[in-house]
């Protein structure tokens, strides 16, 4: 699809894998950007992508569930983030060092087949707008997830020894970084919604800062999923 494409309700429903009636309800409530012409809704693809990627992390859990739940989604977040993809004591002085380390983790674990392109895509995304979401957390990702960048869906998590300037909206330097590795937009949005719902838990952020090793972090994920019965991608 082209970024300037205008979509009908049916096309958008297919694009984000939701029921057409759900899309209409979300548009009527202003939860997705669209224009009503007569009795028909129209949606600009670039606006939809920007909105979903930029706003989903601040959505209430019921909206996140609408994005997450589909019949074929079965992979929990804990299985996308194994210990080899977690580094909790990264010594980094700036954002470029963090992004480079995350790309190298992706390369070492055979998640990406083009580490140089991935690094450039991540840097280009930060130039557009910081992926910092506040509370010392950022969720870096390329603007256009694709199979050229990622061979399989995963999440890489890095925690730095000291906070890094990342131009987050709340002005707080960032210490925890989730890199979303998704081969397409469909998977990307669902992983993003998973992370957002995980971070919506009141005690989650404190637990992320308190964990001492990757095994403890995975246990935090597993406990969250058991408590919420949150086992779908």
ABEGO torsion letter per residue (X at the ends): XBAABBBBAAAAAAAAGBBAAAAAAAAAAGABBBBBBEABBBBBAAAAAAAAAAAAAABBAAAAAAAABBAABABBAAAABBAAABBABBBBABAAAAAAAAAAAAAAAGABABAAAAAAAAAAAAAABBABAEGGBBBBBBABBBAAABABBBBBBBBBABBBBAGBAAGBBBABBBBBBBABAAAAAAAAAAAAAAAABAAAAAAAAABABAAAAAAAAAAAAAAAGBABX
